Amino acid sequence: MLSRPHGTVRGEGVVGSFTDVDEASAALRAGEVGSLTGAIPFDARDPAALVAPARLRTGEAPLSGSAPLSRRAVSTVSHPDRDEHRERIAHAVKRIVAGDVGKVVLARSVDLVLDEQIRPAELLDALAGGNAGHNAFGVDLGAATGSGSWLLGASPEALLRKSGSTVTCHPYAGSAPRSADPAVDRATADELAASTKDLAEHAFVVDHLRERLGHLCDEVDAPSTPQLESTGEMWHLATPIRATLRDPAVTALDLALLLGPTPAVCGTPSDVAAQIIREVEGDRGFYAGTVGWCDAVGDGEWMVSIRCAELAADGRSLRTWAGGGIVEHSDPQAELDETQFKLRTVFNALGIPLADIVN
Ligand SMILES: C=C(O[C@H]1C=CC=C(C(=O)O)[C@@H]1O)C(=O)O
């Protein structure tokens, strides 16, 4: 299920499931399945959780959402702890200065155990209620894990949307926290829009998308300056990109594999950044991959899977993540703080104060 400001897409029933993205793509192309929905992990070679639904229901209004839940955490453990995350960032900055990589996105995860079970639908509604666009997604990961776990999130970032020969992307990179004080909130946003460090961090993503889209599209239109956009918790720099495919038969799933993971979640050059992430963080699973859908004619939409959590089959254990783009002028403490603010998306939906993170 994907809720977006322009409507909701829901897969109902399962007629097939795929862990191999290429097999899924081939089945769609051959007309063996009518549509695909689900999640692709950060490393697309790892098992995906894609299903061919019996019915793809489109055109419903965005999820109206609900108030936050009111759970307590009986345990929270951050991987790595804050000191280690700062050290990792300082080390990444050294590698950037040494010229090994231009940008790399480093993330940390937090494991929570809740006092009471939650159902995936409850968390989905609370996430949808936490942002003005009612952005939310929920994917049953059973096809990949066989365990009844779910990936649930409220990502604001569209990797791509494809309709006919038109492709739009809406990358986010560059961040600052929202404030309850309107004057502080405005000043923070203005500072972000003028931040050379954040503008540079953002430009890596737009450059990547321009380059990748250029392989398949005649025209790629993107404004030269990003715009400010907000979620319930964060301000971001965002750029609306629009391109026209030379061959409209290219599917939204093909595009998701071509474009992601972008430097909003990986880095530049992509292969070097991905290698650093694997060495430093290990397996990211479904965090920073993509979730979405693709129909029989190849239209669809795929979101970057950030501001999300994996809810285990027991309904009480969750893992959530937050990362940030590291560039030459990144400050380790400021980057650590940024991950704390980003973690609020899931914590707020659960109704758990972020101060409950102990390490
Ligand atoms: C990697 C994440 O955010 C990305 C999206 C927006 C802003 C970002 C940043 O400013 O670093 C990140 O690129 C995350 O939320 O885990």
The ligand as a MOL file (V3000), in Angstrom:
LIG
                    3D

  0  0  0     0  0            999 V3000
M  V30 BEGIN CTAB
M  V30 COUNTS 16 16 0 0 0
M  V30 BEGIN ATOM
M  V30 1 C 19.0820 9.0670 4.1970 0
M  V30 2 C 18.0390 9.7390 4.7040 0
M  V30 3 O 17.6090 10.9440 4.1870 0
M  V30 4 C 18.0030 11.3690 2.8900 0
M  V30 5 C 16.8900 12.1750 2.3410 0
M  V30 6 C 16.7740 13.5130 2.6280 0
M  V30 7 C 17.8260 14.2020 3.2100 0
M  V30 8 C 19.0260 13.5920 3.4360 0
M  V30 9 C 20.1740 14.3340 4.0060 0
M  V30 10 O 20.0580 15.5690 4.1920 0
M  V30 11 O 21.1970 13.7320 4.3210 0
M  V30 12 C 19.2820 12.1950 2.9970 0
M  V30 13 O 19.9320 12.2760 1.7600 0
M  V30 14 C 17.2790 9.2350 5.8470 0
M  V30 15 O 16.2720 9.8640 6.2080 0
M  V30 16 O 17.6440 8.1790 6.3980 0
M  V30 END ATOM
M  V30 BEGIN BOND
M  V30 1 2 1 2
M  V30 2 1 2 3
M  V30 3 1 2 14
M  V30 4 1 3 4
M  V30 5 1 4 5
M  V30 6 1 4 12
M  V30 7 2 5 6
M  V30 8 1 6 7
M  V30 9 2 7 8
M  V30 10 1 8 9
M  V30 11 1 8 12
M  V30 12 2 9 10
M  V30 13 1 9 11
M  V30 14 1 12 13
M  V30 15 2 14 15
M  V30 16 1 14 16
M  V30 END BOND
M  V30 END CTAB
M  END
